[in-house]
Amino acid sequence: MKFKQLSVTIAALCVAGSAMSAPAAGPIAAPKLGVVYDAGGKFDKSFNQSAYEGLQRFTKETGVKVLEVQANSDTQAEQVMRGLARKKIDLIAAIGFSQTQAVQKVAKEFPNVRFVLIDSIAQGANVNSVMFKEQEGSYLVGTAAAMASKTKKLGFVGGMDIPLIRAFACGYAQGIKATAPKAEIVQNMVGTTAAAWNDPAKGGELARAQFDRGVDVVFAVAGGSGMGALQMAKEKGKLAIGVDSNQNYLHPGTMLTSMVKRVDVAIYDSFKSVQNGTWKGGVTYKGLKEGGVDWVLDKDNRKVVTPDIEKRVMGVRNDIINGKIKVIDYRAGSSCPV
């Protein structure tokens, strides 16, 4: 689905507003809320769309409308955030690590405006940074992939080559190796700039090259580019794993599962906390135990996931939650252990 033109323009957002008033200490029945999507756009069927779904849930339940804008660059993110802050928004949700510097700068300029930053950490008493334990969810789908694979050659197609995506890949590899120690893992990244999130043709090409090398399951962590990898798996009769949102419905029969990252819940909870007066700044980490990540088993992949795979993955899931299995975060060290 193509990104639809939003009615709010950067120029309109950047009109200077009056001096900021202090935010209400208690509940706000109808808070003023804003969301800034990253370059992937809110209809990427993945990361940004998950945030959009959280927004929709909040609006449906409360009737409170949320101002939505998209930032196609770091500079643009800073512009639209500053414009929203001048409109006396109660909370601005910034979707994606690429907006870290923009949040850091604008939050300092507008200490009375709350910010929630997804996937990165920014300083400030008025900022809540939400981080996910992607490695835990990736470990689960790596376990499923290793069991479903007949060739024991597993693929990974990442979007932009950054530590966050390497964390997905590392968790995936740990799950694979714990299940099939001799398995081969082939990894490719779409690119090194923000354009890597919006190149489905390149995503498809990388997946096809992996399939030609014997890979029969691919995990696509590439935003819009990942759509190409999932489509290629369907065309080649191979299995694919979706990411961030539940993507099983896209290609039932060739989607092994999806590693969901509950950005929707993080956004919904942030909005609700402003409304009920419980919002707090700081850093929040969400893994399996906190309901931040998981794998998906539903009607669209039920025929692909065997009882043995389900039993093994659910057992691993419990072991991670209980601390029996420790999944290493690539971002905490210099290299992946497998």
C-alpha positions in Angstrom: 0.0 0.0 0.0 1.4 3.4 -0.9 1.8 6.0 1.8 -1.1 8.4 1.6 -0.5 12.1 1.6 -1.1 13.5 5.1 -3.1 16.7 5.3 -0.8 18.3 7.7 2.2 20.0 6.0 5.6 20.8 7.5 4.9 24.4 6.8 1.7 24.4 8.8 3.4 22.6 11.6 6.2 25.0 11.8 4.0 28.1 12.4 5.2 29.6 15.7 2.9 29.1 18.6 2.5 30.9 21.9 4.7 30.2 24.9 4.3 26.6 26.3 2.2 26.2 29.4 3.2 23.6 32.0 1.7 20.1 31.3 -1.1 19.0 33.6 0.1 17.0 36.5 -3.0 14.9 36.6 -5.3 13.1 34.0 -6.1 14.9 30.7 -9.4 13.8 29.3 -8.6 14.8 25.8 -4.8 15.1 25.4 -3.2 16.6 22.3 -1.1 13.8 20.8 1.1 13.5 17.8 3.0 10.8 16.0 6.0 11.2 13.7 6.6 8.2 11.5 10.0 7.5 10.0 10.9 7.1 6.3 9.1 3.8 6.1 5.7 5.4 6.3 2.7 4.3 8.4 1.6 1.7 5.8 4.9 -0.3 5.7 3.0 -3.4 6.9 5.7 -3.6 9.6 7.3 -1.3 12.2 5.5 2.0 11.5 2.2 0.3 10.8 2.3 -1.3 14.2 2.6 2.1 15.8 -0.4 3.2 13.6 -2.4 0.3 14.9 -1.7 1.4 18.5 -2.9 4.9 17.6 -6.0 3.5 16.0 -6.9 1.4 19.0 -6.5 4.5 21.3 -8.6 6.7 19.0 -11.3 4.1 18.7 -11.5 3.6 22.5 -11.3 7.3 23.5 -12.5 9.3 20.5 -9.3 11.4 20.8 -7.7 12.2 17.4 -4.0 12.0 16.9 -2.0 14.3 14.6 0.1 12.2 12.2 3.1 13.2 10.2 6.0 11.5 8.4 9.6 12.5 8.4 11.6 11.4 5.4 14.9 12.6 6.9 16.5 13.5 10.2 16.3 17.2 9.4 12.6 16.9 8.5 12.0 15.0 11.8 13.4 17.9 13.8 11.3 20.4 11.8 8.0 18.5 12.3 8.7 17.8 16.0 9.4 21.4 16.7 6.2 22.4 14.8 4.2 19.9 16.9 5.8 21.2 20.1 4.8 24.7 19.3 1.2 23.5 18.9 1.2 22.7 22.7 1.0 18.9 22.0 0.9 17.0 25.3 2.9 14.1 23.9 4.9 13.4 20.7 5.6 9.8 19.7 8.7 9.5 17.6 8.8 6.2 15.7 12.3 4.9 15.0 16.0 5.3 16.1 16.6 7.7 13.2 14.7 10.3 15.2 16.9 10.1 18.3 18.8 13.4 17.7 15.7 15.2 16.8 14.0 14.1 20.0 17.1 14.9 22.0 17.2 18.5 20.6 13.5 19.4 20.5 12.8 17.8 24.0 15.4 20.1 25.4 13.9 23.1 23.7 10.4 22.3 25.0 10.7 20.8 28.5 7.0 21.0 29.0 6.2 18.7 26.1 6.4 14.9 26.7 8.1 12.6 24.1 8.1 8.9 23.7 11.0 7.6 21.5 10.7 4.1 20.0 13.8 2.0 19.5 16.4 4.4 20.9 17.4 6.3 24.0 17.3 10.1 24.3 18.1 12.1 27.5 15.6 14.3 29.3 13.1 14.2 32.1 10.4 14.7 29.5 11.4 11.7 27.4 10.4 8.1 27.7 12.6 5.9 25.6 11.2 2.5 24.8 13.6 -0.3 23.9 12.7 -3.8 22.8 14.6 -7.1 23.4 14.4 -8.0 19.7 17.0 -10.8 20.3 14.5 -12.7 22.4 11.8 -12.8 19.8 14.3 -13.5 17.1 15.6 -16.5 19.1 12.1 -18.0 19.0 11.7 -17.7 15.3 15.3 -18.9 14.8 14.2 -22.1 16.7 11.2 -22.5 14.5 13.3 -21.9 11.3 15.9 -24.5 12.3 13.2 -27.1 12.9 11.2 -26.3 9.7 14.3 -26.2 7.4 15.0 -29.3 5.4 18.4 -28.1 4.1 19.5 -26.6 7.4 20.5 -23.5 5.5 18.8 -20.4 6.9 18.6 -16.9 5.5 18.4 -13.4 7.0 17.7 -10.3 5.0 18.1 -7.1 7.0 17.3 -3.5 6.0 19.7 -0.8 7.0 23.0 -2.2 8.4 22.8 -0.9 12.0 23.3 -2.5 15.4 19.5 -2.8 15.9 19.2 -5.0 12.8 22.3 -6.9 13.8 20.6 -7.6 17.1 17.7 -9.3 15.3 20.2 -11.3 13.2 22.2 -12.4 16.3 19.2 -13.5 18.2 18.0 -15.4 15.2 21.4 -17.1 14.8 21.5 -18.1 18.5 18.1 -19.8 18.2 19.1 -21.6 15.1 22.4 -22.8 16.5 20.9 -24.0 19.8 18.5 -26.1 17.7 20.7 -27.2 14.8 24.4 -26.6 15.7 25.6 -27.5 12.2 23.1 -25.2 10.4 24.5 -22.7 7.9 23.2 -19.1 8.1 23.4 -16.7 5.2 23.0 -12.9 6.0 22.6 -9.9 3.7 21.7 -6.3 4.3 19.8 -4.2 1.8 21.9 -1.1 2.4 23.5 1.5 4.7 21.1 4.4 4.4 17.5 5.0 5.2 16.6 4.0 1.6 17.3 0.4 2.6 13.9 0.3 4.2 12.0 1.0 1.0 13.6 -1.2 -1.7 11.4 -4.3 -2.1 13.1 -5.2 -5.4 16.5 -5.4 -3.6 15.0 -7.3 -0.8 13.6 -9.8 -3.2 16.9 -10.1 -5.1 18.8 -10.9 -1.9 16.2 -13.5 -0.9 16.4 -15.1 -4.3 20.2 -15.3 -4.2 19.9 -17.0 -0.8 17.4 -19.5 -2.1 19.7 -20.3 -5.0 22.3 -21.2 -2.4 20.1 -23.7 -0.8 18.4 -21.6 1.9 14.8 -22.7 2.5 13.7 -20.3 5.3 14.4 -16.6 5.3 13.8 -14.0 8.1 13.1 -10.6 6.6 13.9 -7.6 8.9 13.8 -4.8 6.4 10.7 -2.7 6.6 9.2 -2.2 3.1 12.2 -3.9 1.5 11.2 -7.1 3.4 8.0 -7.3 1.4 10.1 -8.3 -1.6 11.8 -11.1 0.4 8.4 -12.4 1.5 7.0 -12.3 -2.0 10.1 -14.1 -3.4 9.7 -16.9 -0.8 6.1 -17.4 -2.1 7.3 -17.5 -5.7 10.0 -20.0 -4.9 7.9 -22.1 -2.6 10.1 -21.5 0.4 9.3 -20.3 3.9 9.6 -16.8 5.2 9.4 -15.1 8.6 7.8 -11.7 9.0 8.7 -9.0 11.5 7.4 -6.2 13.8 3.7 -6.6 12.7 2.0 -10.0 12.2 2.7 -10.5 8.5 1.4 -14.1 8.3 -1.7 -13.0 6.4 0.4 -11.7 3.5 1.2 -15.1 2.1 -0.5 -17.9 4.0 1.2 -21.2 3.4 4.7 -19.9 3.0 4.8 -17.7 6.1 6.4 -19.8 8.8 5.6 -17.1 11.5 6.2 -13.5 12.4 8.4 -12.0 15.1 6.2 -9.3 16.4 7.5 -6.3 18.2 4.6 -4.7 20.1 5.1 -1.1 19.1 1.4 -0.8 19.0 1.1 -1.6 22.7 3.9 0.8 23.5 2.2 3.6 21.7 -1.2 2.8 23.1 0.2 2.6 26.6 2.0 5.9 26.2 -1.1 7.7 25.1 -3.2 6.2 27.9 -0.6 7.1 30.5 -0.9 10.8 29.4 -4.6 10.6 29.5 -4.8 9.0 33.0 -1.9 11.0 34.5 0.6 8.2 35.0 3.1 9.1 32.3 6.8 8.9 33.4 10.1 9.6 31.7 13.1 7.3 31.6 13.9 4.1 29.7 11.6 1.2 29.4 12.7 -2.3 28.2 10.2 -4.7 26.7 11.0 -8.3 26.1 9.1 -11.6 26.2 8.4 -11.3 29.9 7.0 -7.8 29.4 4.9 -8.6 26.4 7.1 -6.5 24.1 8.1 -9.2 21.6 6.8 -12.7 20.6 6.2 -15.1 17.8 2.8 -15.6 16.1 0.8 -18.8 15.6 -2.6 -18.2 14.0 -4.9 -19.5 11.3 -2.6 -18.3 8.5 0.5 -20.4 9.5 -1.2 -23.1 11.6 -0.7 -25.6 8.7 3.0 -24.8 8.5 3.9 -25.0 12.1 3.9 -28.6 13.2 3.1 -29.7 16.8 6.8 -30.5 17.4 7.8 -27.0 16.3 5.1 -25.4 18.5 6.1 -27.5 21.5 9.8 -26.7 21.1 9.3 -22.9 20.6 6.9 -22.6 23.5 9.3 -24.5 25.7 12.1 -22.1 24.7 9.8 -19.2 25.2 9.2 -20.2 28.8 12.9 -20.8 29.4 13.7 -17.3 28.2 11.0 -15.8 30.4 12.1 -17.8 33.4 15.8 -16.9 32.8 16.9 -20.5 32.0 18.0 -19.3 28.6 20.0 -16.1 28.3 19.8 -14.5 24.9 22.8 -12.3 24.2 22.1 -8.8 22.9 24.5 -7.9 20.1 24.3 -4.3 21.1 25.9 -5.1 24.5 29.0 -6.7 23.0 31.4 -6.4 20.1 30.3 -9.4 18.2 27.6 -12.2 17.9 28.6 -15.3 19.8 27.5 -17.6 17.0 
